[in-house]
Amino acid sequence: MGTTVKPIKKLVESGLLGWPLTVTVGRHTGFDWKFLLGRENQSARDTCTPELDYETWLGPAPYKPYHPHRVHQTFRGYWDYDGGGLSDMGQHYIDPIQYFLGKDDDSPISVELDAPQQNMDAVGTWRKITYTYADGCKIILDGEGSVEGVPYIEGPKGKLFPGFKSAYT
């Protein structure tokens, strides 16, 4: 947004945009999800370095042959170890939104997911995830970056765009 969260919270609390609000997060707002951390069909390729005790690193996860892509920074792309870009970075982007919406102690009543069939091993992508709260507020995660030109925050009375630019209806 080109600003800290406090001015956004102040604007939201002022009621200038109206209520309920829809907040869209994606490439157009400066956040590009860490897609494709996992790779399908990774089989043993290299010998593990002596510094890494691979079996200890696996812990309780099911055994899969060592592949360098399954460890280090890209391990998050495999269901056995993590949940991909959303579980890795989602809290960093959803938490400030919940804060300025006043939803720190609230949870969505519905979650709609539009995603291709997931691989059983490698975490895949999603096209769109919509969280809806009881009061009508929504958080939309645009996974493909396909929602161009939309406001970051939209209410019945106006819109707030990146750069803290606004438009009122």
BATOR-567155 format. One record per atom (N, C-alpha, C): x, y, z; residue in three letters. Coordinates in steps of 0.05 Angstrom, whole numbers, plus 5000, padded with zeros to 4 digits. Example, Ala and Ser with C-alpha at 12.3 -4.5 7.8 and 13.67 -1.06 7.14 Angstrom:
<sites>
u/v/w/res
5264/4886/5156/ALA
5246/4910/5156/ALA
5264/4934/5156/ALA
5257/4955/5142/SER
5273/4979/5143/SER
5258/5001/5157/SER
</sites>
This chain:
<sites>
u/v/w/res
5016/4976/5000/MET
5000/5000/5000/MET
5017/5025/5000/MET
5043/5023/5006/GLY
5059/5046/5006/GLY
5057/5062/5032/GLY
5046/5049/5053/THR
5044/5062/5079/THR
5043/5040/5100/THR
5046/5049/5125/THR
5044/5030/5147/THR
5014/5024/5151/THR
5009/5005/5169/VAL
4981/4996/5173/VAL
4965/5016/5190/VAL
4978/5032/5206/LYS
4963/5051/5224/LYS
4945/5071/5208/LYS
4956/5084/5187/PRO
4938/5102/5172/PRO
4915/5088/5159/PRO
4919/5063/5150/ILE
4898/5047/5138/ILE
4876/5042/5159/ILE
4885/5033/5183/LYS
4866/5028/5205/LYS
4850/5053/5212/LYS
4864/5076/5213/LYS
4850/5101/5219/LYS
4829/5108/5198/LYS
4836/5103/5172/LEU
4817/5108/5151/LEU
4793/5089/5153/LEU
4799/5064/5158/VAL
4777/5044/5160/VAL
4759/5051/5183/VAL
4771/5058/5207/GLU
4755/5065/5230/GLU
4738/5090/5226/GLU
4748/5108/5209/SER
4733/5133/5204/SER
4706/5128/5190/SER
4704/5106/5177/GLY
4679/5100/5162/GLY
4678/5112/5134/GLY
4699/5125/5126/LEU
4698/5138/5099/LEU
4693/5119/5076/LEU
4702/5094/5079/LEU
4697/5074/5058/LEU
4671/5059/5061/LEU
4658/5063/5084/GLY
4634/5048/5090/GLY
4640/5020/5101/GLY
4619/5004/5103/TRP
4622/4977/5114/TRP
4601/4960/5101/TRP
4606/4935/5095/PRO
4630/4920/5099/PRO
4651/4925/5078/PRO
4676/4917/5083/LEU
4698/4922/5065/LEU
4707/4895/5052/LEU
4718/4898/5028/THR
4731/4876/5014/THR
4760/4884/5010/THR
4778/4867/5019/VAL
4807/4872/5017/VAL
4818/4850/4998/VAL
4831/4859/4977/THR
4843/4840/4958/THR
4874/4842/4960/THR
4886/4818/4962/VAL
4915/4816/4964/VAL
4925/4800/4941/VAL
4946/4810/4927/GLY
4958/4795/4905/GLY
4980/4811/4892/GLY
4988/4804/4869/ARG
5011/4817/4855/ARG
5006/4847/4851/ARG
4981/4854/4846/HIS
4975/4883/4841/HIS
4978/4899/4866/HIS
4980/4887/4889/THR
4984/4902/4914/THR
5012/4899/4924/THR
5030/4888/4908/GLY
5058/4886/4915/GLY
5065/4860/4929/GLY
5047/4840/4929/PHE
5054/4815/4942/PHE
5051/4792/4922/PHE
5073/4779/4917/ASP
5073/4756/4899/ASP
5077/4731/4915/ASP
5057/4714/4916/TRP
5058/4689/4932/TRP
5082/4672/4923/TRP
5093/4658/4942/LYS
5115/4640/4937/LYS
5104/4614/4925/LYS
5095/4616/4900/PHE
5085/4592/4887/PHE
5108/4574/4877/PHE
5101/4550/4873/LEU
5118/4530/4860/LEU
5144/4525/4876/LEU
5141/4526/4903/LEU
5164/4518/4919/LEU
5169/4489/4916/LEU
5148/4473/4913/GLY
5151/4444/4910/GLY
5152/4437/4881/GLY
5164/4415/4875/ARG
5166/4405/4848/ARG
5155/4376/4847/ARG
5138/4371/4828/GLU
5127/4344/4826/GLU
5149/4324/4817/GLU
5145/4299/4826/ASN
5162/4277/4817/ASN
5191/4280/4823/ASN
5198/4289/4847/GLN
5226/4291/4855/GLN
5235/4264/4865/GLN
5254/4253/4851/SER
5265/4227/4860/SER
5294/4232/4869/SER
5306/4212/4881/ALA
5334/4215/4890/ALA
5351/4223/4867/ALA
5368/4244/4872/ARG
5385/4253/4851/ARG
5414/4256/4859/ARG
5417/4267/4883/ASP
5444/4272/4893/ASP
5449/4257/4919/ASP
5473/4255/4926/THR
5480/4245/4952/THR
5479/4268/4972/THR
5468/4262/4995/CYS
5465/4282/5016/CYS
5493/4290/5025/CYS
5496/4316/5031/THR
5521/4326/5042/THR
5526/4314/5069/THR
5551/4311/5077/PRO
5558/4299/5103/PRO
5548/4316/5126/PRO
5545/4342/5122/GLU
5536/4360/5143/GLU
5507/4356/5150/GLU
5491/4343/5133/LEU
5462/4340/5138/LEU
5456/4311/5144/LEU
5445/4306/5167/ASP
5434/4280/5174/ASP
5405/4280/5164/ASP
5402/4270/5140/TYR
5376/4272/5126/TYR
5354/4257/5142/TYR
5359/4234/5152/GLU
5338/4220/5167/GLU
5330/4235/5192/GLU
5348/4248/5206/THR
5341/4264/5229/THR
5325/4289/5219/THR
5334/4301/5197/TRP
5320/4324/5186/TRP
5291/4317/5180/TRP
5286/4293/5169/LEU
5259/4285/5162/LEU
5241/4283/5187/LEU
5253/4275/5209/GLY
5237/4272/5234/GLY
5214/4253/5229/GLY
5189/4260/5237/PRO
5167/4242/5235/PRO
5155/4241/5207/PRO
5165/4257/5188/ALA
5154/4257/5161/ALA
5160/4230/5147/ALA
5142/4222/5129/PRO
5147/4197/5115/PRO
5174/4198/5099/PRO
5187/4176/5098/TYR
5213/4176/5084/TYR
5209/4179/5054/TYR
5224/4198/5043/LYS
5226/4202/5014/LYS
5255/4203/5008/LYS
5264/4192/4985/PRO
5293/4193/4978/PRO
5303/4222/4979/PRO
5328/4226/4987/TYR
5339/4252/4989/TYR
5340/4265/4961/TYR
5333/4291/4961/HIS
5336/4308/4937/HIS
5341/4336/4949/HIS
5360/4350/4939/PRO
5367/4377/4950/PRO
5343/4396/4951/PRO
5324/4392/4933/HIS
5301/4410/4932/HIS
5282/4406/4956/HIS
5284/4382/4969/ARG
5267/4376/4991/ARG
5277/4387/5018/ARG
5300/4399/5018/VAL
5311/4410/5042/VAL
5318/4440/5037/VAL
5330/4452/5056/HIS
5339/4480/5054/HIS
5314/4498/5050/HIS
5315/4518/5034/GLN
5293/4538/5032/GLN
5268/4528/5018/GLN
5270/4508/5001/THR
5247/4500/4986/THR
5231/4477/4999/THR
5238/4468/5022/PHE
5224/4446/5035/PHE
5195/4453/5040/PHE
5188/4479/5042/ARG
5161/4487/5047/ARG
5142/4480/5024/ARG
5152/4472/5002/GLY
5136/4465/4979/GLY
5126/4436/4978/GLY
5130/4422/5001/TYR
5121/4394/5002/TYR
5103/4389/5025/TYR
5081/4376/5020/TRP
5060/4371/5040/TRP
5072/4357/5065/TRP
5091/4340/5062/ASP
5102/4325/5084/ASP
5116/4344/5105/ASP
5125/4367/5096/TYR
5140/4385/5114/TYR
5127/4412/5120/TYR
5109/4421/5102/ASP
5098/4448/5105/ASP
5074/4449/5087/ASP
5064/4474/5082/GLY
5040/4478/5066/GLY
5043/4497/5044/GLY
5068/4502/5035/GLY
5072/4520/5012/GLY
5073/4550/5019/GLY
5070/4566/4999/GLY
5072/4595/5002/GLY
5052/4607/5021/GLY
5027/4597/5021/LEU
5007/4608/5038/LEU
5013/4604/5068/LEU
5022/4580/5075/SER
5028/4575/5103/SER
5055/4588/5111/SER
5072/4593/5091/ASP
5098/4606/5096/ASP
5095/4636/5100/ASP
5080/4649/5083/MET
5079/4678/5083/MET
5051/4690/5089/MET
5030/4673/5088/GLY
5003/4683/5091/GLY
4999/4700/5116/GLY
5009/4691/5139/GLN
5005/4706/5164/GLN
5016/4734/5162/GLN
5038/4738/5147/HIS
5050/4765/5145/HIS
5032/4784/5131/HIS
5014/4774/5114/TYR
4997/4792/5098/TYR
4968/4791/5108/TYR
4959/4769/5120/ILE
4931/4768/5129/ILE
4929/4781/5157/ILE
4949/4779/5174/ASP
4947/4790/5201/ASP
4943/4820/5201/ASP
4958/4836/5186/PRO
4953/4865/5186/PRO
4925/4872/5176/PRO
4915/4856/5157/ILE
4888/4861/5147/ILE
4867/4856/5169/ILE
4870/4833/5183/GLN
4852/4828/5205/GLN
4854/4850/5226/GLN
4877/4861/5230/TYR
4881/4882/5250/TYR
4866/4907/5241/TYR
4869/4917/5217/PHE
4856/4942/5210/PHE
4826/4938/5205/PHE
4817/4913/5201/LEU
4788/4907/5199/LEU
4776/4903/5227/LEU
4793/4902/5247/GLY
4783/4896/5274/GLY
4774/4867/5278/GLY
4788/4849/5264/LYS
4781/4821/5265/LYS
4801/4803/5280/LYS
4817/4815/5297/ASP
4837/4800/5312/ASP
4825/4777/5328/ASP
4801/4780/5338/ASP
4788/4760/5354/ASP
4764/4747/5339/ASP
4765/4748/5313/ASP
4743/4738/5296/ASP
4754/4719/5276/ASP
4738/4702/5265/SER
4746/4683/5244/SER
4725/4684/5222/SER
4733/4678/5198/PRO
4714/4677/5176/PRO
4693/4655/5181/PRO
4669/4660/5170/ILE
4648/4640/5172/ILE
4647/4622/5148/ILE
4661/4631/5126/SER
4663/4613/5103/SER
4689/4619/5089/SER
4700/4599/5076/VAL
4724/4601/5060/VAL
4718/4587/5033/VAL
4721/4602/5011/GLU
4717/4591/4985/GLU
4744/4589/4971/GLU
4749/4566/4959/LEU
4775/4562/4946/LEU
4771/4554/4917/LEU
4785/4568/4899/ASP
4786/4561/4871/ASP
4815/4553/4865/ASP
4820/4527/4861/ALA
4847/4517/4858/ALA
4847/4493/4840/ALA
4869/4488/4825/PRO
4871/4464/4810/PRO
4875/4440/4829/PRO
4870/4416/4818/GLN
4875/4392/4834/GLN
4904/4392/4844/GLN
4907/4387/4870/GLN
4933/4387/4882/GLN
4948/4361/4878/GLN
4974/4363/4876/ASN
4991/4340/4875/ASN
4993/4328/4903/ASN
4996/4302/4905/MET
4997/4289/4931/MET
5023/4295/4946/MET
5044/4304/4932/ASP
5070/4308/4944/ASP
5077/4338/4945/ASP
5076/4351/4922/ALA
5085/4379/4920/ALA
5061/4398/4923/ALA
5064/4418/4940/VAL
5043/4438/4944/VAL
5039/4454/4918/VAL
5015/4457/4909/GLY
5009/4471/4885/GLY
5000/4500/4890/GLY
4988/4511/4870/THR
4978/4539/4871/THR
4948/4540/4875/THR
4938/4564/4878/TRP
4909/4568/4878/TRP
4904/4593/4861/TRP
4880/4594/4851/ARG
4872/4617/4835/ARG
4861/4639/4853/ARG
4844/4631/4871/LYS
4831/4652/4888/LYS
4821/4638/4914/LYS
4825/4652/4936/ILE
4814/4643/4962/ILE
4799/4667/4973/ILE
4774/4663/4981/THR
4757/4684/4992/THR
4749/4677/5020/THR
4757/4693/5040/TYR
4748/4690/5067/TYR
4725/4710/5072/TYR
4702/4700/5082/THR
4679/4718/5087/THR
4673/4717/5117/THR
4669/4741/5129/TYR
4663/4743/5157/TYR
4633/4748/5161/TYR
4623/4744/5185/ALA
4594/4745/5191/ALA
4583/4773/5183/ALA
4598/4794/5186/ASP
4588/4821/5180/ASP
4590/4828/5150/ASP
4599/4809/5133/GLY
4601/4814/5104/GLY
4628/4822/5094/GLY
4647/4828/5113/CYS
4674/4834/5104/CYS
4687/4810/5090/CYS
4704/4816/5070/LYS
4717/4794/5056/LYS
4747/4801/5053/LYS
4763/4780/5054/ILE
4791/4781/5046/ILE
4794/4762/5023/ILE
4804/4773/5000/ILE
4808/4757/4976/ILE
4838/4755/4971/ILE
4847/4730/4969/LEU
4875/4724/4962/LEU
4875/4717/4932/LEU
4887/4734/4916/ASP
4888/4730/4887/ASP
4914/4716/4881/ASP
4913/4690/4878/GLY
4937/4674/4874/GLY
4950/4676/4847/GLY
4935/4682/4827/GLU
4947/4682/4800/GLU
4955/4711/4792/GLU
4948/4730/4807/GLY
4954/4758/4799/GLY
4937/4766/4776/GLY
4914/4754/4773/SER
4897/4758/4750/SER
4877/4781/4754/SER
4874/4790/4778/VAL
4854/4811/4784/VAL
4868/4838/4781/VAL
4870/4848/4757/GLU
4884/4873/4752/GLU
4866/4897/4756/GLU
4877/4918/4766/GLY
4863/4943/4768/GLY
4842/4944/4790/GLY
4841/4924/4807/VAL
4822/4925/4829/VAL
4834/4941/4852/VAL
4816/4953/4869/PRO
4826/4966/4892/PRO
4836/4946/4913/PRO
4854/4955/4929/TYR
4863/4939/4951/TYR
4841/4936/4972/TYR
4828/4959/4979/ILE
4806/4958/4998/ILE
4783/4972/4984/ILE
4760/4959/4986/GLU
4736/4971/4974/GLU
4712/4969/4993/GLU
4698/4991/4996/GLY
4674/4992/5012/GLY
4652/5004/4996/GLY
4628/5005/5007/PRO
4605/5017/4992/PRO
4608/5046/4986/PRO
4625/5060/5001/LYS
4628/5089/4997/LYS
4653/5097/4983/LYS
4672/5078/4979/GLY
4697/5086/4965/GLY
4717/5063/4964/GLY
4740/5070/4952/LYS
4761/5050/4947/LYS
4787/5062/4955/LYS
4805/5045/4966/LEU
4832/5053/4972/LEU
4851/5037/4956/LEU
4868/5051/4940/PHE
4886/5038/4922/PHE
4915/5039/4933/PHE
4933/5023/4922/PRO
4961/5025/4930/PRO
4971/5054/4927/PRO
4989/5062/4944/GLY
4999/5090/4944/GLY
4981/5108/4960/GLY
4962/5096/4975/PHE
4943/5110/4992/PHE
4926/5129/4976/PHE
4921/5122/4951/LYS
4903/5137/4934/LYS
4874/5127/4938/LYS
4855/5145/4936/SER
4828/5136/4941/SER
4809/5147/4920/SER
4785/5135/4920/ALA
4764/5144/4903/ALA
4738/5140/4918/ALA
4721/5160/4919/TYR
4696/5158/4934/TYR
4673/5158/4915/TYR
4652/5143/4922/THR
4628/5141/4905/THR
4606/5158/4916/THR
</sites>
